[in-house]
Amino acid sequence: MKKTIIILFSVVITLGASVSVTDLYNRKQIDFMVDRITSGGVNSHTYLSLDNLCYINIHAYIDAKTGLFGAAGDYTPDEYRFGWRKLFASNPQLGYSALNIYGEYFIRQVNSHLAYDISQQDGVRSFSSKEYWELHINTIYKYKALITKLLLLSDKDLNYFIMSNTSNESSYEFNKWLLDNGIVDNIKWSPSKNWGDYPGDLLCLTLRVWDDFPEWNPRKFLTEVNKFSDATIKQIKETENL
């Protein structure tokens, strides 16, 4: 009897987790993301920066799931901030489960769409998925290097830099730190605040998450991003045999 109860409990937990993962992503949303990522073919717009991925993810959740229009950055709709993002914040393991379920499918579908696009063009070289994903692995490593340097800061300094990243004036000390540590080579336009490019995309996202979910302080968030980055690299390498 005790064994039966344990088995039933395990089944309930497994089914509950599956429902939660479906709430985070479903096949329709994954297909939507693939279509958006590959819509421009193999060109600069196909480059999967963090900003691009966040923007596409918002559209996948809002547009594909609710039919509403999704924006990004400071214009991120509440349906996403306190919908998808809240789900992830309440249980980060859902992200890893989604990666296990859809990761290979997503990567191979991106490859298929881009290879097809090239096959329809005259005089264009063949598509190399290895080159394409190696580029993105290197990009992930760049973010990981940034995170490593940020996590070497004391909590006091890390929290201060992220909290002050709200205007050109208030973020000047932070940008000076980025310059001194070789993360950027120019701070004229306050790169820490540019949520559309590295490193501002990650830094602004860190603040937005902290604002919405105070328990996710910068150190906790960046540590989780670093961990998820490792899982993403592993999935890419396994799928592409890199």
TORSE-492660 format. One record per atom (N, C-alpha, C): y, z, x. Coordinates in steps of 0.001 Angstrom, whole numbers, plus 500000, padded with zeros to 6 digits. Atoms other than C-alpha are relative to their C-alpha. Layout:
N
YZX...
END
This chain:
242
498795500000500836500000500000500000501253500000500870498854499908499095502394500952502800500240498684500700499894501294499322501630497686504597500598498952499069499490500955500990502333495717501402501505500175499805498578499718500174505719497428500999500797499466501177499320500484498799506644496601504581500127498476499970499986501463500075505692492939504065501022499531498974499048500377501045507689492731500825501427500227500466498665499703499475510665494367502528500431498912500986499701501051499017510491491793505341500351498694499311499731501231500745510373488930502831501392500047499378498680499846500623513436490281501000501103499831501031498999500104498933515369490627504260500145498555500455499975501399499546514404487102505355500695499104498986499373500814501039515390485570502021501486500304499905498592499625500039518657487508502040500766499347501117499340500630498853519485486199505499500162498518499774499933501433500250518685482644504419501134499664499037498923500228500955521037482897501463501345500124500703498748499796499290523784484212503739500322498832500925499787501148499119523310481380506240500431498794499180499609501107500881523533478901503378501435500161499538498609499762500368526774480539502337500940499587501133499186500349498839528070479937505862500024498487500187500129501451499844526792476349506135498879499491499103501110500697500621524703473898504181499963498572500556500168501333499432523491470381504951501185499096499685498860500814500392526367468800503050501188500253500917498884499664499111528900470645505192499767499480501417500330500516498668527103469702508410500229498502500051499799501458500055527084466031507371501486499667499944498551500202500087530771466298506501500628500142501380499470499788498658531515467669509969499660498832500924500416501137499166529535464889511645500855498775499687499178501156500405531425462248509642501420500113500539498628499818499525534791463732510577500093499860501521500000500038498542533909464116514250499860498573500518500318501348499495532646460549514604500793498895499325499296501025500784535060458774512269500832499053500857499189500855499136537145457437515161499212499277501062500817500625498972534210456256517242500110500760501314499974499360498685533879457033520933501364499778500636498669500067499402537486457631521908500538501414500148499433498674499750539851460493522594499897500915498787500053499169501196539666461668518988498618500612499788501344499473500128535948462302519370499806501235500861500073498852499108536625464949521991500012501289499184500159498823500836535459468236520503500681501226500618499289498815499536538162470686521535499804501113498978500110498875500927538166474152519974500896499785498793499073500281501092541184473149517914499398498997499021500622501007500863539379470053516601498863500597499184501145499411500686536263472014515760500432500963498902499496499066501023538211474736513932500549499241498798499395500790501077540123472139511940498922499341499138501083500673500722536977470200511019499170501015499224500776498956500661535164473432510170500694500476498728499231499602501186537945474427507780499835498965498899500163501072500994537746471049506050498584499986499426501389500003500473533965471293505860499782501100498976500172498876500922534199474661504130500825499809498733499097500110501151537184473976501881499789498687499251500077501296500662537022470238501162498609499715499442501357500358500392533266469764501091499397500989499004500627498980500838532443473038499359500777500275498718499198499630501167535342473663496981500798498844499410499212501121500480537089470305496695501483500182500207498594499755499717540386471881497766500371499404501348499555500543498713542479470710500715500112501113501023499954498989498953542063472628503975500980499637501094499106500197498869544665473032506705499537500921501122500428499199498862544582474886510023501169500797500554498962499204499361546493477274512273500610501002499034499305499073500891549116479281510401499859499606498535500126500488501375548352477188507310498559500082499487501391499850500418544680478129507109499944500670498627500018499442501357543936478734503409499221501313499928500661498706500162542900482199502254498525499835499635501396500233500375539699480712500803499106499920501226500755500089498750538605480045504382500117501293500798499769498796499201540184483060506101499147501162499499500727498873500563538574485537503716498723499558499287501266500522500498535611483341502804499060499817501179500875500301498862533845481665505720500224500966501149499706499166498837535630483666508417499574501456499766500420498634500315534921486964506629498488500131500088501459499990499888531230486071506367499573500121501456500337499985498586531103485408510085500368501338500636499546498735499413533099488526510952499114501172499587500823498901500492530882490758508819498601499976500610501324500110499405527710489432510449499943498798500941499978501114499040528097487279513600498638499352500196501342500558499805524319486817513710499771498781499123500120501171500874524726484335510864500338498721500766499636501170499204526389481973513331498856499531500867501134500349499147523388482088515638498857499436499149501032500523500903521036481560512701500324498576499579499581501353500376523065478538511595499805499031501158500199500845498821522957477182515152498524499651500168501439500246499894519165477553515196499510499021498938500447500849501108518807475829511830500562498585500106499320501293500068521333473019512161500414499424501353499478500444498707522150472771515895499456498663500466500596501258499533519691470044516867500346498856499052499666501033500987520301468113513645501432499513500198498586500342499804524073468217514214500188499130501240499836500739498743523853467023517826499410498604499893500660501316500090521412464200517079500705499087499011499247500813500946523451463059514088501303499478500610498810500468499288526619462895516206499612498837500913500478501074499128524654460806518705499725498725499213500374501158500818523332458527515977501220499263499464498785500609500552526738457933514398500792499257501078499225500627498936528458457186517709499276498788500576500778501132499490525626454939518934500079498825499028499891501069500997525757452987515670501371499343500063498643500538499931529526452622515918500140499034501173499921500867498816529200451151519413499185498732499806500869501172500203526372448835518340500669498926499154499312500949500872528764447206515854501189499327500676498859500560499285531343446331518509499531499083501122500329500945498930531261443370520884500631500449501306499459499727498669531679443957524584500239501460500308499841498571499750531439447748524408498701500524500596501194499504499324529069449588526721499176500874499060500880499191500834526112451464525288500422501463500043499639498589500117526509455068524215499051500863500814500808499062499219525300457763526621500206501394499450499873498650500561524645461003524770500035501038501115499996499060498885524008462698528112501416500191500539498624499916499506527506461864529387500900500705498985499167499451501066529052462779526043499872501524499933500199498565500156527503466250525821500232500760501295499651499349498734527894467002529531501509500258500061498554499808500075531624466519528971500334501257499213499690498863500848531571469114526230499457501313500559500481498801499319529447471559528187501031500452501032498972499667499007532061471389530948501233500602499337498859499451500745534760472038528348499726501448499581500368498634500379532906475109527098500089500930501205499912499189498785532650476364530679501458500330500342498579499742499748536426476031530954500494501168499141499630498880500867536880478341527969499343501295500471500690498816499512534301480719529389500715500579501227499265499532498819536267480890532651501267500739499583498811499328500533539394481788530674499634501369499455500432498734500595537522484482528753499651501021501081500368499097498905536130485943531973501229500657500608498769499447499420539634486368533382500688500955499031499378499124500995540942487859530146499266501334499889500780498779500150538099490379529967500099500918501213499760499150498830538982491632533450501239500881499825498809499204500295542240492960531996499613501327499359500210498743500728542484496516530745500202499731498513499790500149501441542360496953526974501485500001499667498562499894500258546018497904527066500699498670500264499342501266499660547096494690528820499492498847499142500573501070500814544707492431526915500565500045498582499468499858501358545808493788523549501490499649499953498562500294499952549463493574524567500252498495500064499795501440499852549212489933525667499701499257498699500371500686501243547430488840522488500973500346498876499091499559501062549685490894520199501394499383500152498650500532499763552851489517521819500058498479499959500062501464499975551710485895521539500479499398498681499464500424501295553989485159518585501256499136500099498808500837499826557096483470519995500123499643501477499804500392498609558253481748523171500512501167500838499406498887499268560278484790524152498993501141500205500902498847499916557696487462523359498760499709500830501218500354499267554849485544525014500265499594501443499675500471498646556701484780528258499191500733501063500759499232499008555006487598530184498546499545500034501377500482500094551612486391528957499872498632500666500057501335499398552363482800529939500165500055501513499845499815498554553496483969533355498667500439500607501319499567499534550124485687533735499030498814500047500855501191500026548336482467532734500309499086501186499584500826498869550348480584535362499546500616501321500356499308498755549760483170538088498495499988500250501455499971499866546015483093537399499380498608499977500507501359499890545734479305537607499402499427498734500540500491501267544888478837533940500832498840499472499094501104500345547932476623533298500855499693501219499151500359498848550234474774535686501469499852499622498617500100500456553396474812533577500161500870498762499821499117501168554781477353531108501296499696499239498744500354500650557907475534529967499870500003498485500173500115501453556457474936526502499089501093499443500781498841500470554659478300526164498589499595499559501343500479500357551048477008526307499139501026499275500803498983500697549670480322525061500168499905498492499710500095501429551242479551521672499646498650499386500347501333500500550091475943521387498586500028499445501326499859500591547220476362518936499262498667499880500652501305500057546502472627519172499423499547501319500507500415498694545414472626522814499568501228500797500417498932499099543754474696525546501198500467500823500823498868500456544284477596526170500491500636498706499390499392501176546505478285523164499104500021498785500869500021501176543838477289520650499148501267499921500812498782499989541573480162521696500860501251499887499145498807499991544419482630522266500611500255498628499432499841501346546052481985518878498923500389498997501110499637500882542669482169517153499638501468500174500288498586499727542066485540518819500943500902499223499022499200500738545265486883517290499799499887498498500184500176501444544607485390513849498805500811499504501184499229500398541149486948513705500316501495500027499633498580499881542527490304514874500914500420498856499105499692501117545272490167512229499222500158498692500757499979501254542777489451509442498922501071499981501101499039499905540012491757510685500265500937501177499568499103498923541461494676512722498862500550500865501130499496499205537996495798513815499592499018501103500307501015499006537720492535515749501162499917500992498948500005498986540026493461518614499732498885501015500166501126499068540570490881521387498752500084500877501174499895499126537837492246523653498710499719499232501203500229500802535242492273520887499873498520499633500039501399500406536181488785519707499656499078501176500221500867498842536300487183523165498593500176500568501374499762499547533011488817524145499010499247499128500891500712500926531373487346521033500114498491500186499807501436499751532890483911521679499247499582501264500695500290498746531521484034525213498489499938499785501427499945500303528075484955523918499563498776499185500341501154500835528107482224521264500111498700500803499871501173499129529261479720523893498721499783500787501262500100499260526130480483525901498894499433499107501023500489500936523970479893522834500212498520499687499684501404500277525752476605522144499595499107501168500394500764498803525268475375525729498482499866500056501461500014499997521583476317525510499462498990498993500450500932501031521195474344522262500234498551500425499693501360499538522883471261523719499016499573501079500895500339498897520785471359526879498568499763499524501353500166500525517549471772524932499864498705499208500059501226500819518372468937522529500098498758500851499743501178499167519575466556525231499151499972501279500833499898498791517045467622527903500855499952501271499102499974498847519882468344530334499562501068501004
END
